[in-house]
């Protein structure tokens, strides 16, 4: 509940302020009704937070928060109506979305937050794992006490044994949460451990299957709805590139798509003719004047909306690599082939967290985020990725 204290107070303050604007602008003097509504709505937000604490580590924290907040809000409005409290329904309706957004963001943060004292059971790689979690205690004895321990991290292959059974039983009886250290790392860092990742780790829930089927419709709808904005922007970029360097305004390259199938990916050409391709460096002299800004705010990616329409790409997914670069990475990192399990994306979880890569070491870090996305695909994760993409574009980070 401490995690939700500030969001609850902030939601209540904004909701009451919004409601008061509509309530008092009609020159109403029934302050008692206003105070009753303020108390009921604050109480409703507190109830929402209390319910959300029971859904820790569950999938879809944003959608869960929206649904629960909507149900509690509806009950609160019904109570006020049943009690014949004169309210401003317009004020209630317009004050609700802000409170809902704050609680959804708070629940997403709560979902991935693991507070408390952590212990790691001893095994061959315990020292390496301990370095990942500063402050974690190493337990070497199965008879050790668990005073003030909130989480015990295990390696499933090593610790599901008779030797450690007494300690694991003590955890269950003492309400100490047991987690594989890889899962704990996923929740904290929002990426997988590539070395221990197996394809069997991808086990979708019914909700994930349903969203995977809906995702194609969402992609097409998003492209169609935004055409009044993206088409004029694309036309301006194309005219500018043609004015600067003539020639073709599009850069076309074969990339590896879903299941390894090659496809033609389109971008606006931002380099001088004949100098496209290859790794890009900071202040690359091949980039035409003004096109560094186009790359920084990702306007060069606009033609990929066509790739989405024809089904080669999705709005969100692992960024497709050129065929030669993908083959190189797959030789260096065998797990790299798992990126082909979903449609590649215009933006993705790896792009908003790790940025540009140019070597296998950086590609492994990026892969950790891509595999996390593939394993945890959901509308929640896509919403967070979109939000981070907008922030990245506004700040102009990650592009070369």
NORDA-V584898 format. One record per backbone hydrogen bond with DSSP energy under -1.0 kcal/mol. CO is the residue of the C=O (numbers start at 1). NH is the residue of the N-H. Records with the same first field share a line. If there is no record, write none. Layout:
CO: NH + NH
This chain:
4: 8
5: 9
6: 10
7: 11
8: 12
9: 13
10: 14
11: 15
12: 16
13: 17
14: 18
15: 19
16: 20
17: 21
18: 22
19: 23
20: 24
21: 25
24: 27
29: 31
30: 34
31: 35
32: 36
33: 37
34: 38
35: 39
36: 40
37: 41
38: 42
39: 43
40: 44
41: 45
42: 46
43: 47
44: 48
45: 49
46: 50
47: 51
48: 52
49: 53
51: 54
52: 55
55: 58
60: 64
61: 65
62: 66
63: 67
64: 68
65: 69
66: 70
67: 71
68: 72
69: 73
70: 74
71: 75
72: 76
73: 77
74: 78
75: 79
76: 80
77: 81
78: 82
79: 83
80: 85
81: 84
88: 92
89: 93
90: 94
91: 95
92: 96
95: 99
96: 100
97: 101
98: 102
99: 103
100: 104
101: 105
102: 106
103: 107
104: 108
105: 109
106: 110
107: 111
108: 112
117: 150 + 151
118: 137
119: 153
120: 139
123: 126
125: 129
126: 130
127: 131
129: 132
133: 136
137: 120
139: 122
141: 144
146: 149
150: 177
151: 119
152: 179
153: 121
154: 181
155: 158 + 159
159: 161
164: 168
165: 169
166: 170
167: 171
168: 172
169: 173
170: 174
171: 176
177: 152
179: 154
180: 184
181: 185
182: 186
183: 187
184: 188
185: 189
186: 190
198: 201
199: 202
201: 203
205: 209
206: 210
207: 211
208: 212
209: 213
210: 214
211: 215
214: 218
215: 219
216: 220
217: 221
218: 222
219: 223
220: 224
221: 225
222: 226
226: 229 + 230
227: 231
229: 233
230: 234
231: 235
232: 236
233: 237
234: 238
235: 239
236: 240
237: 241
238: 242
239: 243
240: 244
241: 245
242: 246
249: 269
251: 267
253: 265
255: 263
257: 260
258: 261
261: 257
263: 255
265: 253
267: 251
270: 288
272: 275
281: 284
284: 287
286: 272
288: 291
290: 294
291: 295
292: 296
293: 297
294: 299
295: 298
298: 301
299: 302
300: 268
301: 304
302: 305
303: 306
304: 308
305: 309
306: 310
307: 312 + 313
308: 311
314: 346
315: 347
318: 345
321: 256
322: 326
323: 327
324: 328
325: 329
326: 330
327: 331
328: 332
329: 333
333: 336
334: 337
335: 338
336: 339
337: 340
338: 341
340: 259
344: 314
347: 317
348: 352
350: 354 + 355
359: 363
360: 364
361: 365
362: 366
363: 367
364: 368
365: 369
366: 370
367: 371
368: 192 + 372
369: 373
370: 374
371: 375
372: 376
378: 382
379: 383
380: 384
381: 385
382: 386
383: 387
384: 388
385: 389
386: 390
387: 391
388: 392
389: 393
390: 394
391: 395
392: 396 + 397
